[in-house]
Amino acid sequence: MNAQSHRLSTLLFGTMLLLAAACHTQAPRRSIDRSGLPAVGAPAQWTPPTVETWRMDNGMTVYYVPLHHAPLLNVQLILPHGASTDPQGKAGLTNLMADMLDEGTAAMNAMVLSDAFQRLATDYHASASTDTITLSMHLIASKLGPSLALLRDVVRSPTLPKTEFDRRKAQRIAGALSSEAEPGTGQWNTIRRVLAGTGYAGTPTGGTRTTLLAIQHEDVVAHYKNVVAPQGASIVVVGDADGPTVKKAITKAFGDWSGSPTVQQRAPSPPAQDIHAIHLIDYPGSAQSAIAVARPAGSFHSPTRVEDKIFNRILGGAFVSRINMNLREDKGYTYGARSIFARLRRLGMFVTYSSVKTSTTLASLQEIQKEMVGIVRGKPITPYELNAAKKGLLLGLPAKYERIGTVADQVATLATYGLPPNWLQIQAKKIDAVSMKSVTESAKRNAVWDRMAIVVAGDRALIEDDLKKFGLPILLYDAQGNRLQSGVQSTQAIDR
């Protein structure tokens, strides 16, 4: 027998001895009752992470959450003034300005800056909502210091070059023109205009091609000086870093930054007086109609926000909601229909919307009307629906905290709306405490058909006669949300 065969025989013999020993010492098999379903285990206990906050001498507030399951960090610098500061007729200015901040700094041009972020494996992104500007970074935890140094330069010493302004502006105008060819764009532009006028939240945060054309380079430079300042700003840091390290790094990058924003927000405008009407945007040749039923609602700070959320989930906020099951599953008019509460700092909107086949435009709106009327009277909310809506929201909460970035997004809500650090922890209790009485009152308060704006973007020639059956005025708009003279055919086809 050669050496290799001897080693193989020894290995096999040892394995047989181990198996024999295992069989000899194995515990007796436990009897399992398979005659029925296994019992449901105890629900897992979950709570949102604790948020630590502190205020810097320059007026910035830091929100910090340690998460050590991955060597990563998410950092968000949130400035408290967003697109609501755009001057009249220049919607999109704040978004364009935020987009240009990384187009070069006093120390490096755009290409060098981009390369510096890449060498750190740091992903930088800028955006502007109605209420805030957010500059975010996703980065390796060990690179917090150098990444914050780059963010400091982007925020504090951008060059905002004219050549990049011209390029970005042209890109945005082209994008706006392309977007206006979609019925959904005309639909939402008109919803904003009908519910919020030309004031706060009345125009899209990215602007329209008309408002973008009006923006000049000097507007961007002046807006930067008026908006970007530390007073009232917030920094959210979530991930694998201890508190002292975070505090030291932020102080080094922003501790000597000073100043206050001087910009003014646009005041809210009242909704259109003729809100309960058909607000029609003509899209000749469109195979679908983008429909919506909308009305003003309270801001994010509305005292009925939680019960409204549960009412909305029952009516149209979930796949199994009444409106979606009706229009999609029962009638087959659409791939999906839903309702939302869009809550901002100073106002809100309650909107039910869908894209439906052109031939079913009237029928779809009639079914939405039926569901709204029914949930108030005739088909009230049931205990089963209330319980299912509450459980759906509660069981869905952990999914919002699955990743470091999504945790940072939740914490950013505290900064955006000035909420206390324990706000995330008390939301589950508020949802669980909602009663049948309060959710029924929410339905009566919000599902009010005769106070709704009916917004339709579709082929006017095919749908207008059907829409007249509602017996309401038909008002015409263009894709940018501007009202046209009564009886004037939309120039949508020419504009595109």
ChimeraX attribute file (.defattr): number of C-alpha atoms within 10 A of each C-alpha:
attribute: neighborCount
match mode: 1-to-1
recipient: residues
	/A:1	5
	/A:2	6
	/A:3	8
	/A:4	8
	/A:5	10
	/A:6	10
	/A:7	11
	/A:8	11
	/A:9	12
	/A:10	10
	/A:11	11
	/A:12	10
	/A:13	11
	/A:14	12
	/A:15	12
	/A:16	11
	/A:17	10
	/A:18	11
	/A:19	10
	/A:20	11
	/A:21	11
	/A:22	11
	/A:23	9
	/A:24	9
	/A:25	8
	/A:26	8
	/A:27	8
	/A:28	6
	/A:29	6
	/A:30	6
	/A:31	6
	/A:32	6
	/A:33	8
	/A:34	7
	/A:35	6
	/A:36	6
	/A:37	7
	/A:38	8
	/A:39	6
	/A:40	6
	/A:41	6
	/A:42	6
	/A:43	6
	/A:44	5
	/A:45	5
	/A:46	9
	/A:47	12
	/A:48	18
	/A:49	15
	/A:50	15
	/A:51	21
	/A:52	14
	/A:53	14
	/A:54	11
	/A:55	11
	/A:56	16
	/A:57	14
	/A:58	18
	/A:59	18
	/A:60	22
	/A:61	21
	/A:62	22
	/A:63	22
	/A:64	24
	/A:65	23
	/A:66	19
	/A:67	18
	/A:68	15
	/A:69	10
	/A:70	12
	/A:71	13
	/A:72	20
	/A:73	26
	/A:74	25
	/A:75	26
	/A:76	26
	/A:77	25
	/A:78	26
	/A:79	25
	/A:80	23
	/A:81	27
	/A:82	23
	/A:83	27
	/A:84	27
	/A:85	26
	/A:86	25
	/A:87	20
	/A:88	12
	/A:89	17
	/A:90	21
	/A:91	27
	/A:92	28
	/A:93	30
	/A:94	31
	/A:95	22
	/A:96	24
	/A:97	25
	/A:98	23
	/A:99	18
	/A:100	21
	/A:101	23
	/A:102	26
	/A:103	21
	/A:104	22
	/A:105	22
	/A:106	11
	/A:107	13
	/A:108	17
	/A:109	15
	/A:110	18
	/A:111	11
	/A:112	14
	/A:113	19
	/A:114	18
	/A:115	11
	/A:116	16
	/A:117	18
	/A:118	12
	/A:119	9
	/A:120	15
	/A:121	14
	/A:122	23
	/A:123	15
	/A:124	19
	/A:125	14
	/A:126	19
	/A:127	19
	/A:128	25
	/A:129	18
	/A:130	24
	/A:131	23
	/A:132	22
	/A:133	26
	/A:134	24
	/A:135	22
	/A:136	23
	/A:137	23
	/A:138	21
	/A:139	21
	/A:140	19
	/A:141	19
	/A:142	14
	/A:143	14
	/A:144	23
	/A:145	17
	/A:146	16
	/A:147	25
	/A:148	18
	/A:149	15
	/A:150	21
	/A:151	23
	/A:152	18
	/A:153	19
	/A:154	22
	/A:155	19
	/A:156	19
	/A:157	15
	/A:158	22
	/A:159	19
	/A:160	22
	/A:161	17
	/A:162	14
	/A:163	10
	/A:164	15
	/A:165	21
	/A:166	12
	/A:167	10
	/A:168	16
	/A:169	20
	/A:170	15
	/A:171	12
	/A:172	19
	/A:173	19
	/A:174	12
	/A:175	14
	/A:176	19
	/A:177	18
	/A:178	13
	/A:179	17
	/A:180	22
	/A:181	17
	/A:182	16
	/A:183	23
	/A:184	22
	/A:185	20
	/A:186	27
	/A:187	28
	/A:188	24
	/A:189	22
	/A:190	30
	/A:191	26
	/A:192	22
	/A:193	23
	/A:194	28
	/A:195	26
	/A:196	23
	/A:197	20
	/A:198	20
	/A:199	21
	/A:200	23
	/A:201	27
	/A:202	24
	/A:203	30
	/A:204	21
	/A:205	22
	/A:206	23
	/A:207	25
	/A:208	25
	/A:209	23
	/A:210	15
	/A:211	19
	/A:212	21
	/A:213	17
	/A:214	13
	/A:215	19
	/A:216	15
	/A:217	18
	/A:218	12
	/A:219	15
	/A:220	21
	/A:221	16
	/A:222	11
	/A:223	21
	/A:224	22
	/A:225	15
	/A:226	17
	/A:227	21
	/A:228	21
	/A:229	22
	/A:230	27
	/A:231	19
	/A:232	17
	/A:233	24
	/A:234	24
	/A:235	22
	/A:236	23
	/A:237	31
	/A:238	28
	/A:239	26
	/A:240	21
	/A:241	20
	/A:242	13
	/A:243	13
	/A:244	8
	/A:245	12
	/A:246	19
	/A:247	16
	/A:248	12
	/A:249	17
	/A:250	19
	/A:251	14
	/A:252	15
	/A:253	18
	/A:254	19
	/A:255	17
	/A:256	10
	/A:257	17
	/A:258	13
	/A:259	14
	/A:260	16
	/A:261	19
	/A:262	13
	/A:263	16
	/A:264	13
	/A:265	17
	/A:266	17
	/A:267	13
	/A:268	16
	/A:269	15
	/A:270	14
	/A:271	18
	/A:272	13
	/A:273	9
	/A:274	15
	/A:275	20
	/A:276	21
	/A:277	19
	/A:278	23
	/A:279	26
	/A:280	30
	/A:281	31
	/A:282	26
	/A:283	27
	/A:284	16
	/A:285	13
	/A:286	18
	/A:287	13
	/A:288	20
	/A:289	28
	/A:290	24
	/A:291	27
	/A:292	26
	/A:293	24
	/A:294	29
	/A:295	25
	/A:296	23
	/A:297	21
	/A:298	20
	/A:299	18
	/A:300	17
	/A:301	16
	/A:302	15
	/A:303	10
	/A:304	15
	/A:305	17
	/A:306	20
	/A:307	24
	/A:308	26
	/A:309	19
	/A:310	25
	/A:311	28
	/A:312	27
	/A:313	25
	/A:314	26
	/A:315	26
	/A:316	25
	/A:317	22
	/A:318	20
	/A:319	16
	/A:320	16
	/A:321	19
	/A:322	22
	/A:323	30
	/A:324	26
	/A:325	19
	/A:326	20
	/A:327	24
	/A:328	17
	/A:329	15
	/A:330	10
	/A:331	14
	/A:332	16
	/A:333	22
	/A:334	18
	/A:335	13
	/A:336	19
	/A:337	27
	/A:338	22
	/A:339	23
	/A:340	19
	/A:341	22
	/A:342	15
	/A:343	17
	/A:344	20
	/A:345	16
	/A:346	15
	/A:347	19
	/A:348	21
	/A:349	20
	/A:350	21
	/A:351	23
	/A:352	22
	/A:353	25
	/A:354	25
	/A:355	23
	/A:356	26
	/A:357	18
	/A:358	20
	/A:359	15
	/A:360	19
	/A:361	23
	/A:362	21
	/A:363	16
	/A:364	26
	/A:365	22
	/A:366	13
	/A:367	15
	/A:368	24
	/A:369	17
	/A:370	15
	/A:371	21
	/A:372	22
	/A:373	19
	/A:374	14
	/A:375	20
	/A:376	19
	/A:377	12
	/A:378	10
	/A:379	12
	/A:380	13
	/A:381	20
	/A:382	13
	/A:383	11
	/A:384	9
	/A:385	20
	/A:386	20
	/A:387	15
	/A:388	15
	/A:389	23
	/A:390	23
	/A:391	14
	/A:392	14
	/A:393	17
	/A:394	15
	/A:395	12
	/A:396	11
	/A:397	16
	/A:398	13
	/A:399	10
	/A:400	15
	/A:401	17
	/A:402	10
	/A:403	15
	/A:404	24
	/A:405	22
	/A:406	15
	/A:407	22
	/A:408	24
	/A:409	18
	/A:410	14
	/A:411	25
	/A:412	22
	/A:413	13
	/A:414	19
	/A:415	24
	/A:416	20
	/A:417	15
	/A:418	12
	/A:419	14
	/A:420	11
	/A:421	15
	/A:422	14
	/A:423	15
	/A:424	18
	/A:425	14
	/A:426	11
	/A:427	15
	/A:428	18
	/A:429	10
	/A:430	11
	/A:431	18
	/A:432	14
	/A:433	13
	/A:434	17
	/A:435	14
	/A:436	17
	/A:437	10
	/A:438	17
	/A:439	22
	/A:440	19
	/A:441	16
	/A:442	21
	/A:443	24
	/A:444	16
	/A:445	12
	/A:446	20
	/A:447	24
	/A:448	15
	/A:449	18
	/A:450	12
	/A:451	16
	/A:452	22
	/A:453	23
	/A:454	27
	/A:455	30
	/A:456	36
	/A:457	31
	/A:458	31
	/A:459	20
	/A:460	23
	/A:461	12
	/A:462	15
	/A:463	20
	/A:464	18
	/A:465	11
	/A:466	14
	/A:467	21
	/A:468	13
	/A:469	9
	/A:470	14
	/A:471	9
	/A:472	14
	/A:473	15
	/A:474	19
	/A:475	18
	/A:476	25
	/A:477	29
	/A:478	23
	/A:479	30
	/A:480	25
	/A:481	26
	/A:482	17
	/A:483	18
	/A:484	16
	/A:485	11
	/A:486	11
	/A:487	9
	/A:488	10
	/A:489	15
	/A:490	21
	/A:491	15
	/A:492	17
	/A:493	11
	/A:494	6
	/A:495	11
	/A:496	12
